[in-house]
Amino acid sequence: MTTDAAPLTLTERVAARLDASGRYPRAVLIVAISGLFATTFPVTVLTLAIPTIAEDFGVSQASLAWLVTLPILTSALALPVLGKLGDLHGHRRMFVGGFALATVATALSATATHPALLIAWRTLAIVAGSSTMPSSLALINSVHRGPERARAMGWWAMTSAGAPVVGLTLGAPVIDALGWQMLFVMQAVLMVVPVVASWIVLRETPRREASFDLPGAVVLAAGVGPLLLGVDQAPEWGVTSPAVLGCVAAGVVGLVAFTVVERRAPAPLVPLAFFAHRDVRSSLTSGFLSGAAYMGGFFLASLLLVEQFGYTLTSSVPILAIRPALFALFSPVGGRVAGAAGSRTAVIAGCASLGLGMVGLAVGSATDSLPVVVGVGFVFQGVGYGLLRPGLTTALSDAVDDRDLGMAGAAERLTGQLGVAFGITVMATVYGGRVDGFPPAFWIAAVVAGLAVLAALPMRPGIGHGPVHVSRDGQGDEAPADEGEVLARTPDEGI
C-alpha cells in the first residue's frame, strides 16, 4: 500500500525551479541584498533629519540623540543572540520573522506623536532588522563557495555602502517636501518586497539540537553593553570621566566573566574555539582596526570641511558622498580580488589604500589643501574600504563550519561596531575642537590602518581552503571530529 507524497510548498517549488536552472544562489543573494538595502538606506539621512524632527516635536536636538545612539547600542547587544538563534533554529525563520517585525515597527515610526515613541519604535525596528544581518550572511555563504563566495561578499559590501548614499539622495528631498514621517513610510513600503521574496524564495537552513546558552548571552551583554556605552559617550562625557572609566572597567570584567562562563557551557553562545583559527583572529582584529580608521576619518572629515574649509553641512554632502560611492563601486572589485588571489591579498591591499587615504587627510589638513584632502584622502579611503570588506567577511566565513555562519557574521558586525565607536572616540578626542587638531588625529588613523595591515598578514594565502575540525576545548584535531563537536577550522600547522 502506498500513499501519495505531500504536495510541495510554494517555497519548495520555487527553490526546485531555481535549482534546476542553477540560479538559486543568485536568487538568495538578490533577496539578501535587497533586504540589506531596505534596512540601511535611511541611516545617513535620518541623522541629518534630527533638526527637522526636533522642531516638529518642539524639543532640543540633544534630546533626540538617543534616536541614533539607542538603536545602535541595542542592536549591537542583540547581534550575538540573533546570530546564534539563526544557527540553532534556522536562518530563514530569523530572516523572514525579523524582517516582518522590522517592517511593522518602521511603519509605526511614522505615526509617533512623541519623541519617546519615535525612539522606541525606531529601536525595535533596528533590533528586529539586526536579525537579518547575520542570517542573510549565513544564507548567502551557505550556497556560495570559494571565489563565488568572495564575489557575493563584494555585492553585499557594495549594497551596504551604496544604500545610505541612495537614501541621502532620495530621502532628503522627501523630508523637505513631505516631512520626516514619509521617510519611514517609504522605507516600510520598500521592506515589504524583501519580506515577500524571502518567504517565497529562501530555503531553510538545517536546525541544530542544542539548548540556547542564556547565561552566556546575559554575561556577554553585561560586558559589551557598558563597553559600547562608555566608548560611544566618551566624546560627550570626557575620556577620563568617572562614568566612562566605570563603563570600560565594567565591560572588561563582564568580558572576562564571559570567557569563564563559555568554557563551562555545554553549548556555548560563542565557541571559544573560533579564536583558535588565525583567519578568525586576523579578520576580526583587522575589521576592528580598519573600521576604526575609516569611520573615525569619515566622522572627522565632515568637521574638517566645515571648520577648516568653510563649507556648510549641506554643501559638504556631495564631497562627503565621494567615499561611500567609491566604497560601493570598488566592493565588487574587492570581491573579485579575494576570489582570484585570496582574501589576505584583498584585505592587505585595501588596508594599505585606507592608510594612504589617511595620510592624504593628514597632509591636506596640515597644508590647507582641499585637492589633497579630496583627491588623495577621500579617494583612497573609499577605494581601500571597498577592497578590504569582502575579503574580511570571506576569510571569516571560510574559517568556520557552515552551521556557525550566523554567529560568525554576528561576531564580525559586533567587532566592527566596537571599532567604529573606538575610532570616532579616539579621533574626536585628539581633534579636541581645534583646527590644528585635525592633522594629528588623521595621523593616528593612518597608524591604525597600518596596524590593520599587520593584523591581516597571518591570514592564510590563496583560496579554497578546506575545513579542519576543532574540538570544544579549542584544540585542533588531526582526525575528523564527531559532527556534534565541529565548531571551526583549526589554525594551519605550525601557527
C-alpha positions in Angstrom: 0.0 0.0 0.0 1.4 3.4 -1.0 0.4 6.9 -0.1 0.8 10.0 -2.2 3.6 12.3 -1.2 2.7 15.5 0.4 2.4 18.4 -2.1 5.3 20.7 -2.4 5.0 24.1 -0.7 5.4 27.3 -2.8 8.9 27.8 -1.4 9.9 24.2 -2.3 8.5 24.6 -5.9 10.3 27.9 -6.4 13.6 26.6 -5.0 13.3 23.5 -7.2 12.9 25.6 -10.3 15.8 27.8 -9.4 17.9 24.8 -8.6 17.1 23.2 -12.0 18.2 26.4 -13.7 21.3 26.9 -11.5 20.0 30.3 -10.3 19.2 29.5 -6.7 22.5 31.0 -5.2 21.9 34.2 -7.3 18.3 34.4 -6.1 19.4 34.1 -2.4 22.0 36.9 -3.0 19.4 39.2 -4.6 16.9 38.6 -1.8 19.5 39.2 0.9 21.0 42.4 -0.5 17.5 43.8 -1.2 16.8 43.3 2.4 20.1 44.9 3.4 19.3 47.9 1.2 15.8 48.4 2.7 17.1 48.3 6.3 20.1 50.6 5.8 19.3 53.3 3.3 17.8 55.8 5.8 20.8 55.7 8.2 22.6 58.9 6.9 19.6 61.0 6.1 17.9 60.2 9.4 20.9 61.7 11.2 20.6 64.9 9.1 16.8 65.0 9.7 17.2 65.3 13.5 16.9 69.1 13.4 13.6 68.8 11.5 12.2 66.2 13.8 13.2 68.2 16.9 11.5 71.3 15.5 8.3 69.3 14.8 8.2 67.9 18.4 9.3 71.2 19.9 12.3 69.7 21.7 16.0 70.2 21.6 18.2 68.3 19.2 20.2 67.0 22.2 17.1 65.2 23.5 16.9 63.3 20.2 20.5 62.0 20.3 19.2 58.6 21.5 17.2 58.3 18.3 20.5 57.3 16.7 22.5 56.0 19.8 20.0 53.7 21.4 19.2 51.6 18.3 23.0 51.2 17.6 23.7 50.1 21.2 20.7 47.7 21.5 21.3 46.1 18.1 24.9 45.5 18.9 23.9 43.7 22.1 21.3 41.7 20.1 23.6 40.6 17.3 25.2 37.6 19.0 21.9 36.3 20.3 20.2 36.7 17.0 23.1 35.1 15.1 23.0 32.1 17.5 19.3 31.7 17.3 19.6 31.5 13.5 22.3 28.8 13.8 20.1 26.8 16.1 16.6 27.3 14.7 17.1 28.2 11.0 18.2 31.4 9.3 15.2 31.6 7.0 13.0 31.8 10.0 15.0 34.5 11.6 15.3 36.5 8.4 11.6 36.4 7.5 10.4 36.9 11.1 12.8 39.7 11.9 12.1 41.5 8.6 8.4 41.3 9.1 8.6 42.7 12.6 11.0 45.4 11.5 8.6 46.4 8.7 5.7 46.9 11.1 7.9 48.9 13.6 9.2 51.1 10.8 5.6 51.9 9.7 4.6 52.7 13.3 7.6 55.1 13.5 5.8 57.3 11.1 2.8 57.5 13.5 4.9 58.6 16.5 3.4 61.6 18.3 6.1 61.9 21.0 10.0 61.7 20.8 10.0 58.7 23.3 7.6 56.8 21.0 9.7 57.5 17.9 12.9 56.3 19.7 11.0 53.2 21.0 9.7 52.2 17.5 12.9 53.0 15.8 14.9 50.9 18.3 12.5 48.0 17.9 12.8 48.3 14.1 16.6 48.3 14.2 16.9 45.4 16.7 14.4 43.3 14.6 16.2 44.2 11.5 19.5 43.2 13.1 18.3 39.6 12.9 18.5 39.8 9.1 22.2 40.7 9.1 23.9 37.5 10.4 21.1 35.4 8.9 21.4 36.9 5.5 25.2 36.5 5.5 24.7 32.9 6.6 22.1 32.2 3.9 24.4 33.7 1.2 27.5 31.9 2.4 25.7 28.6 2.7 25.1 28.5 -1.0 28.3 30.1 -2.3 31.8 28.6 -2.1 35.3 29.6 -3.0 35.6 32.5 -5.5 31.9 32.7 -5.8 31.6 33.4 -2.1 34.1 36.2 -2.3 32.3 37.8 -5.2 29.0 37.5 -3.4 30.5 39.4 -0.5 31.6 42.1 -2.9 28.0 42.7 -3.9 27.0 42.6 -0.2 29.5 45.2 0.7 28.6 47.4 -2.3 24.9 47.4 -1.1 26.0 48.2 2.4 28.0 51.2 1.2 25.7 52.4 -1.5 22.3 52.2 0.3 23.0 55.2 2.6 24.1 57.3 -0.4 20.9 56.5 -2.2 18.9 57.2 1.0 20.6 60.6 1.3 19.9 61.4 -2.3 16.3 60.4 -2.3 15.4 60.8 1.3 16.5 64.4 1.8 14.1 65.8 -0.8 11.3 63.6 0.5 11.8 65.0 4.0 11.9 68.6 2.8 8.8 68.2 0.7 6.6 65.8 2.7 8.1 65.7 6.2 10.2 63.1 8.1 7.3 60.8 8.5 7.4 59.9 4.8 10.9 58.6 5.2 9.6 55.8 7.4 6.6 55.2 5.1 8.9 54.9 2.1 11.2 52.5 4.0 8.3 50.4 5.2 6.9 50.1 1.6 10.4 49.1 0.3 10.7 46.5 3.1 7.5 44.6 2.0 9.3 43.4 -1.1 12.1 41.5 0.6 9.7 40.1 3.2 7.6 38.5 0.5 10.5 37.5 -1.6 12.3 35.9 1.3 9.2 33.9 2.2 8.8 32.6 -1.3 12.5 32.0 -2.3 14.6 31.1 0.7 15.1 27.5 1.8 15.5 26.8 5.5 19.0 26.0 6.8 19.5 22.9 9.0 18.4 23.2 12.6 20.6 22.1 15.5 19.6 20.1 18.5 21.2 22.3 21.2 19.9 24.5 24.0 20.4 28.2 23.9 23.2 29.5 26.2 21.1 32.0 28.2 23.8 32.6 30.9 26.4 33.3 28.2 24.0 35.8 26.5 23.4 37.6 29.7 27.1 37.9 30.7 28.1 38.9 27.2 25.5 41.8 27.3 26.9 42.7 30.7 30.3 43.1 29.2 29.6 44.5 25.7 26.8 46.9 26.9 28.9 49.1 29.3 31.9 49.0 27.0 29.9 50.3 24.0 28.1 52.9 26.1 31.4 54.2 27.5 33.2 54.4 24.2 30.1 55.9 22.5 29.6 58.6 25.1 33.3 59.4 25.7 33.4 62.5 23.5 30.5 64.0 25.4 31.3 62.8 29.0 35.1 63.0 28.6 37.5 60.2 28.1 38.8 60.3 31.6 35.5 60.9 33.3 34.4 58.5 36.1 31.4 57.5 34.0 33.5 56.4 31.0 36.2 54.7 33.1 33.5 52.9 35.1 31.8 51.7 31.9 35.1 50.4 30.5 36.0 48.7 33.7 32.6 47.0 33.9 32.9 45.9 30.3 36.3 44.4 30.8 35.1 42.5 33.9 32.0 41.3 32.0 34.0 40.0 29.1 36.4 38.1 31.4 33.4 36.6 33.1 32.0 35.7 29.7 35.1 33.6 28.8 34.8 31.7 32.1 31.1 31.0 31.5 31.7 29.9 27.9 34.4 27.4 28.9 31.9 25.6 31.1 28.9 25.9 28.8 27.8 22.6 27.1 26.6 24.6 24.1 28.4 27.9 24.3 26.9 31.1 22.7 30.2 31.9 21.1 32.5 28.9 20.9 35.9 30.0 22.1 37.3 27.5 19.6 36.6 30.2 16.9 39.6 32.1 18.1 41.9 29.2 17.7 41.9 29.9 14.0 44.3 32.5 12.7 41.8 33.6 10.0 39.2 34.4 12.6 41.6 36.3 14.8 43.0 38.2 11.8 39.8 39.1 10.2 38.1 40.3 13.4 41.2 42.3 14.5 41.7 43.8 11.1 38.0 44.6 10.8 38.1 46.4 14.2 41.1 48.5 13.2 40.0 49.3 9.7 36.6 50.2 10.8 38.1 52.5 13.5 40.3 54.2 10.9 37.6 54.5 8.2 34.7 55.7 10.3 36.8 57.8 12.5 38.1 59.5 9.4 34.6 59.8 8.0 33.3 61.5 11.1 36.2 63.9 11.4 36.3 64.8 7.6 32.8 66.3 7.8 34.1 68.6 10.6 37.2 69.3 8.5 35.2 70.6 5.6 33.1 72.8 7.8 35.6 74.1 10.3 38.7 74.5 8.1 37.4 74.9 4.6 34.2 76.9 5.3 31.6 74.5 3.9 28.1 74.3 5.3 26.8 70.8 6.2 24.5 70.9 3.1 27.2 72.0 0.7 29.6 69.4 2.0 27.3 66.4 1.3 28.4 65.9 -2.4 32.0 65.9 -1.4 31.4 63.6 1.6 29.5 61.2 -0.7 32.7 60.5 -2.7 34.0 58.0 -0.2 30.9 55.8 0.2 30.3 56.0 -3.5 33.8 54.7 -4.2 33.4 52.1 -1.4 30.3 50.9 -3.2 32.0 50.8 -6.6 35.1 49.0 -5.5 33.4 46.4 -3.3 32.7 44.1 -6.3 36.3 44.6 -7.3 37.4 43.6 -3.8 35.2 40.5 -4.1 36.9 39.6 -7.4 40.4 40.2 -6.0 39.6 38.0 -3.0 38.1 35.3 -5.2 41.1 35.3 -7.6 44.1 36.0 -5.3 42.7 35.2 -1.8 41.2 37.2 1.0 44.5 38.1 2.5 45.6 39.9 -0.7 42.4 41.9 -0.9 42.5 42.9 2.8 46.1 43.9 2.8 45.7 46.0 -0.4 42.6 47.6 1.0 44.1 48.5 4.4 47.2 49.9 2.7 45.0 52.1 0.5 43.0 53.1 3.5 46.2 54.1 5.3 47.3 56.2 2.3 44.0 58.0 2.3 44.5 58.9 6.0 48.0 60.2 5.2 46.3 62.3 2.5 43.9 63.7 5.0 46.7 64.5 7.5 48.8 66.2 4.8 45.9 68.0 3.3 44.6 69.4 6.6 48.2 70.4 7.6 48.8 72.3 4.3 45.2 73.6 4.0 44.9 71.8 0.6 41.4 70.7 -0.3 42.6 68.9 -3.5 44.9 66.7 -1.4 42.1 66.1 1.1 39.7 65.0 -1.6 41.9 63.6 -4.3 44.1 61.6 -2.0 42.3 61.3 1.3 38.7 60.7 0.2 39.6 58.7 -2.9 42.0 56.2 -1.3 39.8 55.8 1.7 36.8 54.8 -0.4 38.8 52.5 -2.7 40.6 50.9 0.2 37.5 50.1 2.2 35.8 48.7 -0.8 38.7 46.4 -1.5 39.1 45.1 2.1 35.5 44.5 3.3 34.6 41.5 1.0 37.9 39.8 1.9 37.3 40.2 5.6 33.9 38.6 5.5 35.0 35.8 3.2 38.0 34.9 5.3 35.9 34.7 8.4 33.1 32.7 6.7 35.7 30.3 5.3 37.2 29.7 8.7 34.0 28.4 10.4 31.7 25.5 9.9 28.6 26.2 7.9 26.4 25.6 11.0 28.1 28.6 12.7 27.9 31.1 9.9 25.3 33.1 11.8 27.4 33.6 14.9 30.5 34.4 12.7 28.5 37.1 10.9 27.3 38.5 14.2 30.8 38.5 15.7 32.1 40.4 12.6 29.3 43.0 12.9 29.7 43.4 16.7 33.5 43.8 16.4 33.1 46.3 13.6 30.7 48.4 15.6 33.1 48.4 18.5 35.9 49.5 16.1 33.7 52.4 14.7 32.9 53.7 18.2 36.6 53.4 19.3 37.8 55.2 16.2 35.4 58.1 16.4 36.1 58.5 20.1 39.9 58.5 19.8 39.9 60.8 16.8 37.4 63.2 18.3 39.4 63.4 21.5 42.7 64.1 19.6 40.9 66.7 17.5 39.5 68.4 20.6 37.5 71.0 18.7 40.7 72.7 17.4 41.6 73.1 13.7 45.3 72.3 14.5 44.0 69.0 16.0 43.0 67.6 12.6 46.5 66.6 11.3 47.5 64.6 14.4 44.1 62.9 14.5 44.4 61.8 10.9 48.0 60.6 11.5 46.7 58.4 14.3 44.1 57.0 11.9 46.9 56.2 9.4 48.8 54.3 12.1 45.6 52.4 13.0 45.2 51.5 9.3 48.8 50.3 9.3 48.1 48.1 12.3 45.2 46.6 10.3 47.7 45.6 7.6 49.8 43.9 10.2 46.7 42.1 11.6 45.9 40.8 8.2 49.3 39.3 7.5 48.7 36.0 9.4 45.7 35.1 7.2 46.1 32.0 5.0 47.2 32.9 1.5 45.2 31.7 -1.5 41.7 30.5 -1.7 39.6 27.3 -1.4 40.9 26.1 2.0 39.1 23.0 3.3 37.8 22.7 6.8 39.8 21.2 9.6 37.9 20.4 12.8 38.3 22.0 16.2 37.1 20.4 19.4 35.2 22.2 22.1 38.4 22.9 24.1 39.7 24.9 21.2 42.4 22.4 20.3 42.9 21.2 16.7 42.0 17.6 15.9 44.2 15.7 13.4 41.3 13.3 12.7 37.8 14.5 11.8 35.8 15.2 15.0 32.4 13.9 15.7 29.8 16.0 13.9 28.5 17.5 17.1 32.0 18.6 18.0 32.7 20.6 14.8 32.9 24.3 15.6 35.5 25.9 13.4 38.6 25.3 11.3 41.9 25.0 13.0 45.0 27.1 12.6 47.4 26.0 9.9 50.1 23.7 11.1 52.9 25.5 12.9 50.8 28.6 13.7 
